[in-house]
Amino acid sequence: MKIKKTKSLEANIPTASMADIAFLLIVFFMISTVFQVDKTQVRLPKSSETTREDVVKGSAFVVVTKDGVIKVSDGQEDSRLVNPEEVVINAAAWMNKNPSQPIVIKADAEAEYGKVEDVVDALREAGATNLKFLTDAEKGGGS
């Protein structure tokens, strides 16, 4: 009796759909990634306010650090250093493009109050009406 020799099967992993999976992962991470326009680290002042508003996408940012450094961003590009006099110029440009442009003021808790007040005055002078202050919620603040 003749015994037939069996063919040995080679093990292989199907990789035809690997490119599709890699592409889908890249698209997923691109869509789900949140880009931050302003990365300046400040210690935000505490607030006992119970309501919370989210920062609107595309909001302009004005940052005041505890050292009195002022940075601005139109919401599209990274923040950059400016002189206090340049805040009015930047805000006026924002108001010309969009009169209801939301502007977020991100001031350090230890920043000089006069500097923050100067920034708010400059924004008002430029015609800004939609101003928001970033704050940090107090822990255990209920009575």
Contact map, one row per residue, 1 for C-alpha under 8 A:
11100000000000000000000000000000000000000000000000000000000000000000000000000000000000000000000000000000000000000000000000000000000000000000000
11110000000000000000000000000000000000000000000000000000000000000000000000000000000000000000000000000000000000000000000000000000000000000000000
11111000000000000000000000000000000000000000000000000000000000000000000000000000000000000000000000000000000000000000000000000000000000000000000
01111100000000000000000000000000000000000000000000000000000000000000000000000000000000000000000000000000000000000000000000000000000000000000000
00111110000000000000000000000000000000000000000000000000000000000000000000000000000000000000000000000000000000000000000000000000000000000000000
00011111000000000000000000000000000000000000000000000000000000000000000000000000000000000000000000000000000000000000000000000000000000000000000
00001111100000000000000000000000000000000000000000000000000000000000000000000000000000000000000000000000000000000000000000000000000000000000000
00000111110000000000000000000000000000000000000000000000000000000000000000000000000000000000000000000000000000000000000000000000000000000000000
00000011111000000000000000000000000000000000000000000000000000000000000000000000000000000000000000000000000000000000000000000000000000000000000
00000001111100000000000000000000000000000000000000000000000000000000000000000000000000000000000000000000000000000000000000000000000000000000000
00000000111110000000000000000000000000000000000000000000000000000000000000000000000000000000000000000000000000000000000000000000000000000000000
00000000011111000000000000000000000000000000000000000000000000000000000000000000000000000000000000000000000000000000000000000000000000000000000
00000000001111100000000000000000000000000000000000000000000000000000000000000000000000000000000000000000000000000000000000000000000000000000000
00000000000111111000000000000000000000000000000000000000000000000000000000000000000000000000000000000000000000000000000000000000000000000000000
00000000000011111110000000000000000000000000000000000000000000000000000000000000000000000000000000000000000000000000000000000000000000000000000
00000000000001111110000000000000000000000000000000000000000000000000000000000000000000000000000000000000000000000000000000000000000000000000000
00000000000001111111100000000000000000000000000000000000000000000000000000000000000000000000000000000000000000000000000000000000000000000000000
00000000000000111111110000000000000000000000000000000000000000000000000000000000000000000000000000000000000000000000000000000000000000000000000
00000000000000111111111000000000000000000000000000000000000000000000000000000000000000000000000000000000000000000000000000000000000000000000000
00000000000000001111111100000000000000000000000000000000000000000000000000000000000000000000000000000000000000000000000000000000000000000000000
00000000000000001111111110000000000000000000000000000000000000000000000000000000000000000000000000000000000000000000000000000000000000000000000
00000000000000000111111111000000000000000000000000000000000000000000000000000000000000000000000000000000000000000000000000000000000000000000000
00000000000000000011111111100000000000000000000000000000000000000000000000000000000000000000000000000000000000000000000000000000000000000000000
00000000000000000001111111110000000000000000000000000000000000000000000000000000000000000000000000000000000000000000000000000000000000000000000
00000000000000000000111111111000000000000000000000000000000000000000000000000000000000000000000000000000000000000000000000000000000000000000000
00000000000000000000011111111100000000000000000000000000000000000000000000000000000000000000000000000000000000000000000000000000000000000000000
00000000000000000000001111111110000000000000000000000000000000000000000000000000000000000000000000000000000000000000000000000000000000000000000
00000000000000000000000111111111000000000000000000000000000000000000000000000000000000000000000000000000000000000000000000000000000000000000000
00000000000000000000000011111111100000000000000000000000000000000000000000000000000000000000000000000000000000000000000000000000000000000000000
00000000000000000000000001111111100000000000000000000000000000000000000000000000000000000000000000000000000000000000000000000000000000000000000
00000000000000000000000000111111100000000000000000000000000000000000000000000000000000000000000000000000000000000000000000000000000000000000000
00000000000000000000000000011111110000000000000000000000000000000000000000000000000000000000000000000000000000000000000000000000000000000000000
00000000000000000000000000001111111000000000000000000000000000000000000000000000000000000000000000000000000000000000000000000000000000000000000
00000000000000000000000000000001111100000000000000000000000000000000000000000000000000000000000000000000000000000000000000000000000000000000000
00000000000000000000000000000000111110000000000000000000000000000000000000000000000000000000000000000000000000000000000000000000000000000000000
00000000000000000000000000000000011111100000000000000000000000000000000000000000000000000000000000000000000000000000000000000000000000000000000
00000000000000000000000000000000001111100000000000000000000000000000000010111110000000000000000000000000000000000000000000000000000000000000000
00000000000000000000000000000000000111110000000000000000000010000000000010000110000000000000000000000000000000000000000000000000000000000000000
00000000000000000000000000000000000111111000000000000000000000000000000000000000000000000000000000000000000000000000000000000000000000000000000
00000000000000000000000000000000000001111100000000000000000000100000000000000000000000000000000000000000000000000000000000000000000000000000000
00000000000000000000000000000000000000111110000000000000000000000000000000000000000000000000000000000000000000000000000000000000000000000000000
00000000000000000000000000000000000000011111000000000000000000001100000000000000000000000000000000000000011110000000000000000000000000000000000
00000000000000000000000000000000000000001111100000000000000000000000000000000000000000000000000000000000001111000000000000000000000000000000000
00000000000000000000000000000000000000000111110000000000000000000000000000000000000000000000000000000000011110000000000000000000000001110000000
00000000000000000000000000000000000000000011111000000000000000000000000000000000000000000000000000000000001110000000000000000000000001110000000
00000000000000000000000000000000000000000001111100000000000000000000000000000000000000000000000000000000000010000000000000000000000000111100000
00000000000000000000000000000000000000000000111110000000000000000000000000000000000000000000000000000000000000000000000000000000000000111100000
00000000000000000000000000000000000000000000011111000000000000000000000000000000000000000000000000000000000000000000000000000000000000001100100
00000000000000000000000000000000000000000000001111110000000000000000000000000000000000000000000000000000000000000000000000000000000000001000000
00000000000000000000000000000000000000000000000111110000000000000000000000000000000000000000000000000000000000000000000000000000000000000000000
00000000000000000000000000000000000000000000000011111000000000000000000000000000000000000000000000000000000000000000000000000000000000000000000
00000000000000000000000000000000000000000000000011111100000000000000000000000000000000000000000000000000000000000000000000000000000000000000000
00000000000000000000000000000000000000000000000000111110000000000000000000000000000000000000000000000000000000000000000000000000000000000000000
00000000000000000000000000000000000000000000000000011111000000000000000000000000000000000000000000000000000000000000000000000000000000000000000
00000000000000000000000000000000000000000000000000001111101000000000000000000000000000000000000000000001000000000000000000000000000000000000000
00000000000000000000000000000000000000000000000000000111111000000000000000000000000000000000000000000100000000000000000000000000000000000000000
00000000000000000000000000000000000000000000000000000011111000000000000000100000000000000000000000000000000000000000000000000000000000000000000
00000000000000000000000000000000000000000000000000000001111100000000000001110000000000000000000000000000000000000000000000000000000000000000000
00000000000000000000000000000000000000000000000000000011111110000000000001100000000000000000000000001111000000000000000000000000000000000000000
00000000000000000000000000000000000000000000000000000000011111000000000111100000000000000000000000001111000000000000000000000000000000000000000
00000000000000000000000000000000000001000000000000000000001111100000001111100010000000000000000000000011110000000000000000000000000000000000000
00000000000000000000000000000000000000000000000000000000000111110000011110000000000000000000000000000011110000000000000000000000000000000000000
00000000000000000000000000000000000000010000000000000000000011111000111100000000000000000000000000000000111000000000000000000000000000000000000
00000000000000000000000000000000000000000000000000000000000001111101111000000000000000000000000000000000111100100011000000000000000000000000000
00000000000000000000000000000000000000000100000000000000000000111111110000000000000000000000000000000000001101100000000000000000000000000000000
00000000000000000000000000000000000000000100000000000000000000011111100000000000000000000000000000000000001111110000000000000000000000000000000
00000000000000000000000000000000000000000000000000000000000000001111100000000000000000000000000000000000000000100000000000000000000000000000000
00000000000000000000000000000000000000000000000000000000000000011111110000000000000000000000000000000000000000110010000000000000000000000000000
00000000000000000000000000000000000000000000000000000000000000111111111000000000100000000000000000000000000000000000000000000000000000000000000
00000000000000000000000000000000000000000000000000000000000001111001111100000000111100000000000000000000000000000000000000000000000000000000000
00000000000000000000000000000000000000000000000000000000000011110000111110000011110000000000000000000000000000000000000000000000000000000000000
00000000000000000000000000000000000000000000000000000000000111100000011111000011110000100100000000000000000000000000000000000000000000000000000
00000000000000000000000000000000000011000000000000000000000111000000001111111111000000000000000000000000000000000000000000000000000000000000000
00000000000000000000000000000000000000000000000000000000011110000000000111111010000000000000010000000000000000000000000000000000000000000000000
00000000000000000000000000000000000010000000000000000000111110000000000011111100000000000000000000000000000000000000000000000000000000000000000
00000000000000000000000000000000000010000000000000000000010000000000000011111100000000000000000000000000000000000000000000000000000000000000000
00000000000000000000000000000000000010000000000000000000000000000000000011111110000000000000000000000000000000000000000000000000000000000000000
00000000000000000000000000000000000011000000000000000000000000000000000010111111000000000000000000000000000000000000000000000000000000000000000
00000000000000000000000000000000000011000000000000000000000010000000001111001111100000000000000000000000000000000000000000000000000000000000000
00000000000000000000000000000000000000000000000000000000000000000000001110000111110000000000000000000000000000000000000000000000000000000000000
00000000000000000000000000000000000000000000000000000000000000000000111100000011111000000000000000000000000000000000000000000000000000000000000
00000000000000000000000000000000000000000000000000000000000000000000011100000001111111100000000000000000000000000000000000000000000000000000000
00000000000000000000000000000000000000000000000000000000000000000000010000000000111111100000000000000000000000000000000000000000000000000000000
00000000000000000000000000000000000000000000000000000000000000000000010000000000011111110000000000000000000000000000011000000000000000000000000
00000000000000000000000000000000000000000000000000000000000000000000000000000000011111111000000000000000000000000000000001000000000000000000000
00000000000000000000000000000000000000000000000000000000000000000000000000000000011111111100000000000000000000000000000000000000000000000000000
00000000000000000000000000000000000000000000000000000000000000000000000100000000011111111110000000000000000000000000001001100000000000000000000
00000000000000000000000000000000000000000000000000000000000000000000000000000000000111111111000000000000000000000000000001101100000000000000000
00000000000000000000000000000000000000000000000000000000000000000000000000000000000011111111100000000000000000000000000000000100000000000000000
00000000000000000000000000000000000000000000000000000000000000000000000100000000000001111111110000000000000000000000000000000000000000000000000
00000000000000000000000000000000000000000000000000000000000000000000000000000000000000111111111000000000000000000000000000100111000000000000000
00000000000000000000000000000000000000000000000000000000000000000000000000000000000000011111111100000000000000000000000000000111000000000000000
00000000000000000000000000000000000000000000000000000000000000000000000000000000000000001111111110000000000000000000000000000000000000000000000
00000000000000000000000000000000000000000000000000000000000000000000000001000000000000000111111111101000000000000000000000000000000000000000000
00000000000000000000000000000000000000000000000000000000000000000000000000000000000000000011111111111000000000000000000000000111000000000000000
00000000000000000000000000000000000000000000000000000000000000000000000000000000000000000001111111100000000000000000000000000000000000000000000
00000000000000000000000000000000000000000000000000000000000000000000000000000000000000000000111111100000000000000000000000000000000000000000000
00000000000000000000000000000000000000000000000000000000000000000000000000000000000000000000011111111000000000000000000000000000000000000000000
00000000000000000000000000000000000000000000000000000000000000000000000000000000000000000000011111111000000000000000000000000011000000000000000
00000000000000000000000000000000000000000000000000000000000000000000000000000000000000000000001001111100000000000000000000000001110000000000000
00000000000000000000000000000000000000000000000000000000001100000000000000000000000000000000011001111110000000000000000000000001010000000000000
00000000000000000000000000000000000000000000000000000001001100000000000000000000000000000000000000011111000000000000000000000000011100000000000
00000000000000000000000000000000000000000000000000000000001111000000000000000000000000000000000000001111100000000000000000000001011100000000000
00000000000000000000000000000000000000000000000000000010001111000000000000000000000000000000000000000111110000000000000000000000001111000000000
00000000000000000000000000000000000000000000000000000000000011110000000000000000000000000000000000000011111000000000000000000000001111000000000
00000000000000000000000000000000000000000101000000000000000011110000000000000000000000000000000000000001111100000000000000000000000011100000000
00000000000000000000000000000000000000000111100000000000000000111100000000000000000000000000000000000000111110100001000000000000000011000000000
00000000000000000000000000000000000000000111100000000000000000011100000000000000000000000000000000000000011111100000000000000000000000000000000
00000000000000000000000000000000000000000111110000000000000000000100000000000000000000000000000000000000001111100000000000000000000000000000000
00000000000000000000000000000000000000000010000000000000000000001100000000000000000000000000000000000000000111110000000000000000000000000000000
00000000000000000000000000000000000000000000000000000000000000011111000000000000000000000000000000000000001111111011000000000000000000000000000
00000000000000000000000000000000000000000000000000000000000000000101000000000000000000000000000000000000000001111111000000000000000000000000000
00000000000000000000000000000000000000000000000000000000000000000000000000000000000000000000000000000000000000111111100000000000000000000000000
00000000000000000000000000000000000000000000000000000000000000000000000000000000000000000000000000000000000000011111110000000000000000000000000
00000000000000000000000000000000000000000000000000000000000000010001000000000000000000000000000000000000000000111111111000000000000000000000000
00000000000000000000000000000000000000000000000000000000000000010000000000000000000000000000000000000000001000111111111100000000000000000000000
00000000000000000000000000000000000000000000000000000000000000000000000000000000000000000000000000000000000000001111111110000000000000000000000
00000000000000000000000000000000000000000000000000000000000000000000000000000000000100000000000000000000000000000111111111000000000000000000000
00000000000000000000000000000000000000000000000000000000000000000000000000000000000100100000000000000000000000000011111111100000000000000000000
00000000000000000000000000000000000000000000000000000000000000000000000000000000000000000000000000000000000000000001111111110000000000000000000
00000000000000000000000000000000000000000000000000000000000000000000000000000000000000000000000000000000000000000000111111111000000000000000000
00000000000000000000000000000000000000000000000000000000000000000000000000000000000010110000000000000000000000000000011111111100000000000000000
00000000000000000000000000000000000000000000000000000000000000000000000000000000000000110010000000000000000000000000001111111111000000000000000
00000000000000000000000000000000000000000000000000000000000000000000000000000000000000000000000000000000000000000000000111111111100000000000000
00000000000000000000000000000000000000000000000000000000000000000000000000000000000000010000000000000000000000000000000011111111000000000000000
00000000000000000000000000000000000000000000000000000000000000000000000000000000000000011011001000000000000000000000000001111111000000000000000
00000000000000000000000000000000000000000000000000000000000000000000000000000000000000000011001000100000000000000000000000111111100000000000000
00000000000000000000000000000000000000000000000000000000000000000000000000000000000000000011001000111010000000000000000000111111111000000000000
00000000000000000000000000000000000000000000000000000000000000000000000000000000000000000000000000010000000000000000000000010011111000000000000
00000000000000000000000000000000000000000000000000000000000000000000000000000000000000000000000000011110000000000000000000000001111100000000000
00000000000000000000000000000000000000000000000000000000000000000000000000000000000000000000000000000111100000000000000000000001111110000000000
00000000000000000000000000000000000000000000000000000000000000000000000000000000000000000000000000000111100000000000000000000000011111000000000
00000000000000000000000000000000000000000000000000000000000000000000000000000000000000000000000000000001111000000000000000000000001111100000000
00000000000000000000000000000000000000000001100000000000000000000000000000000000000000000000000000000001111000000000000000000000000111110000000
00000000000000000000000000000000000000000001111000000000000000000000000000000000000000000000000000000000010000000000000000000000000011111000000
00000000000000000000000000000000000000000001111000000000000000000000000000000000000000000000000000000000000000000000000000000000000001111100000
00000000000000000000000000000000000000000000011110000000000000000000000000000000000000000000000000000000000000000000000000000000000000111110000
00000000000000000000000000000000000000000000011100000000000000000000000000000000000000000000000000000000000000000000000000000000000000011111100
00000000000000000000000000000000000000000000000000000000000000000000000000000000000000000000000000000000000000000000000000000000000000001111100
00000000000000000000000000000000000000000000000000000000000000000000000000000000000000000000000000000000000000000000000000000000000000000111110
00000000000000000000000000000000000000000000000100000000000000000000000000000000000000000000000000000000000000000000000000000000000000000111111
00000000000000000000000000000000000000000000000000000000000000000000000000000000000000000000000000000000000000000000000000000000000000000001111
00000000000000000000000000000000000000000000000000000000000000000000000000000000000000000000000000000000000000000000000000000000000000000000111
